[in-house]
Amino acid sequence: MKEYLLLFWNESGTGQYQLDPEKMKHGMAAWQAWIGNIARQGNLISTKPINWEGVMISNQGAVNSPAIKENHMVTGYLICKANNLEEVTGWAKSCPILHNPAGFTEVREVAPFEM
């Protein structure tokens, strides 16, 4: 099996996530069911939401802000294992992040690192 990283992207606000806390509360059941399905198959490695605050470090210095691209930012991640990209893509198509019109999931295979 290969490992995959799913990055959950959503709209960004100014200094906060662009999502109503009440909507987040009601959406938790959908997230728990979706993640639970992956876990029941024995394919979940790790998953967590990500706080809004962040620091970007580059050769030009540090900026006290998360990376925001076209008004979107990463709001969480999931690492899983699967037989192939198609299997993970199928899971991503039912991800609760898609309940938000601006939300999307980026799926990336974790490259093996051997020395």
MARTOR-467620 format. One record per atom (N, C-alpha, C, O, CB): x, y, z. Coordinates in pm, whole numbers, plus 50000, padded with zeros to 5 digits. Atoms other than C-alpha are relative to their C-alpha. Glycine has a CB too. Layout:
BEGIN
XYZ...
***
This chain:
BEGIN
500844988150000500005000050000500885012550000502005012550051499055000050122499324987150004501035035849939499355009350101498215007050144499975006249858500554989849911500555065850167499625012249919500275015749821501015003750112500504988050067498595096550063499715010850102499305008050215498734996749918500314988249919498205131450206498835007149936498875010449817501245009550012501134992150046494875148950173500065013350074500075013650197498644992650025500014986649943494965186450230498635006149977498135006349865501125009049937501344994150008491645203150306500135015149989500605021850081499144996150123499934985850030491415237750152498625006250015497615000149979500565002549858501264992849988488745263350234500265014949990501415019349986499304996550134499874985550007488065300450212500715005350124500564999850233498635006649985499364993649885490165322650434499305013250028498795019849937501525002349974500504986949961488965352650626501175008350046502325004350028498924998850112498954991649949490935380750779500224996450147499455000550233499665015249984499685003849863492515365751090499194988550054499244985750173499835011650087500825011249954490125336251105499564991849879499714995949764498775005050080500605007850106488535308550906498705006449957498015012750038499764985550045501214994050055485685319550684498854989950010498254986249909500235004549852501085009649981483165295350833499335002750133499995004150236500534985649993500814997449881480385301251082500214988750102500114977050066498505001249962499775010449898481125282851413498824990550016499034978650043500285006550133501185008649988477545269551424499974989849885499604978249906498705008549999499925009350113477975254351077501104989750023500944978049989500255007749868498925009349968481265239051191499524989450097499824977650081501215007550058500515009249898479525223451491499114989449935499264977549963499215007750108500915009450065476815207651275500724991249897500274980149869498865007549932499265007750099479355196051019500884989250060501374980549988500845009249919499115009749936481335175851274499524985649984500344976549970500155003250146500535013650017479025145651244500394994449864500754982749852498464999950017499625004450136479705144050870501484996649994501884986749934499665010849896498575002649998483455146550930500314987150076501124979050031500755011850064499755012049921483375119751199499604987549923500314977449929499235000750132500435011650079481435096050972500964997549884501324986049857498565002249945499115001450116483715102650673501364994450043501864984949983500185013749930498715004749950486945098150870499854985950059500724977450041500585009750108500265013149942485425068551057499974989049895500444977949919498715000150076500055009750109484795050850726501414996149957501694984349936499235005849881498615002850038488475053750632500694992150111501444982850083500775013249971499385006949886489535042750982499524985550011500324976650038499695007550131500535013749991487215012250981500624990649896500694978549918498485000249981499345008050102488955000450665501474997450035502164990249964499905007049864498615001549959492265002350851500975008549921502175005549915500414985749988499164991850088493575029750622500375013750055501125021049991499325001749870499704987049943493725060050851501344999650074501584990750155498885004550096498744998749929497195070650966499925011750098500275010250215501185002149900500084988249914496565105651104499085010349936498995011249813501425006050025500804988950050494175134951072499845010350109499685006850226498624995249949500174989049903493875168951241499575012549925499905014349808501325002650079500204986650053492505203651181501275008150025502125004150104498755006950065498824991449985495065231551155499525013850046498585019349990500825001149865500334986649952494905264251352500265010349891501095008349802500805003550126499874989450100494565296251152501395006550006501985009449901498925010650022498734992849987497745312151289501134991849938501124979549943500305002950149498865006750059500975304251109501105010049967500885022149972499594992449874498864991750040504365317451003500564994249870500834982249862501115000450113499375004150125505725315950650501465004250004501775015950025499275006149875498574997450000509505313150633500514998449857500244988349792500764990450097499415000750134511325320850308501385006350005501825010850111499105007249894498684993550007514695333950194499905015150024500905021650055500654997349863500204985749977513195368750226499665003250145499575014950182498895005149909500304997749859512385363850596498754992650044498334982949981499835014850027501185006449941509385354850809498815009549994498955021650012500284995650145501244992350001505785366250777499034993050095498784981050082499405001249855500955005649904503305361151062498624998949935497745007249957499925008650127501265002650069500495347150849500064986049941501134981449901499735010749889500015012850070499405313550714500105002549849499855013749803498724991850034499974998850145499875307150343498565000649949497764991649973500784988049935501334998250059496805320250162500205002049851500915011149809499225012150066499894999350146496475314449788498615002149943497724993749962500664987149941501294996950062493605330649600498844998750099497824992650068499764990949880501005000049893491625335049925499694986150056498644984150116498725006349950500155013549945492065298050016501224996650085502325001450060499814989649887498905004549916494155281650285499734985750045498594981150046500205009450121500145013649948494815246950421499435001050141499945008350225501374992450000500664999649870492505240650717500134986850076499734985950192498545003549983499815012949934493365204450793500654990149905500884993049788498674994650050499365010350081494955172450670499564986250045499024984450155501545001250007500215014049966494535134950662501084992249927501324994349808498554995149960499035009150061497245109050598499394986150007498944981750113501415000750072500615013250006496025075150487500864990849914501844995249853498565000749945499355009450090497165043950308498914994049912497774992449954500784988850079500965005450097495495029450000500774992549893501994993849881499135011349937499385007750108496155006449708500435008649883501425005749817499044989449951499674991550115496145034449451499325013650014498485015750102499564993149869500534986450000495305070649378498485000149977497785008350035500705008549894501435000450030491865061549241499174997250126498105003050144499724989449894500705003049876490835046949578499885012650087498815015650140500724988750077499994987949917491825078849763499165011049935498465018350005501445005050022500814990150071490245100849497498524997450023497735006750037500335000049850501395003449971486995082149553499585004850137498485010150154499804985049991500314994949865487125090249925499875015149997498955020850057501104995750101499984985350003487935126649849498725005749938498295016649974501215005049922501224995250065484845129849629498815000750095497825007450065499654991149883501084999349900482665124449939500435007550126499765006750229499544986050036499474992749885484735146450173499065011450040498585018849954501405005549969500894989349953482635170150390500485014149965499675023449969499834999050148499534986650037484835199650285499255004949877499145017049855501535000049973500734996450122482835198849961498625005650030497975010849940499884987849910501274993849963479715209750154500105015249994499105022249979499564995550141499774985650016481275244450144500305002349852501194995949798501185005150092499804997850145481055257849785501445003349961501845000549848499105011049954498624996350032484645270749804501014989550047502204990950020500345013350063499095010049946486115239849975500434989849896499694986649803499354993050116499525010850086488235213749802501094992250072501674996950169500525005549866498985008749944490605185149881501104997949897500824994649782499404986550045498845003050084494085181949735500554986550045500814984550163501105011350011499495013449969495325145849717501414998849943501635001549825499074988949943498615001550044499075139049702500554986950052500364983650169500865011950048499345012249956500975106449715501245003850079501985012850038500354990849881498804997749921503655105849984501134992249931501044980149913499814995450151498885006350071506945098849807500844992050097501134996750207500865010549928499125007749915509065071249949501355007250013501875012749916500204985849944498724993349976512235084950106500984989650052500874984850165499865011950101499025009949962515125061250112501395006049991501695013749900499894987449913498624995050001518745068550196500944988549982502164990549978500335007750129
***
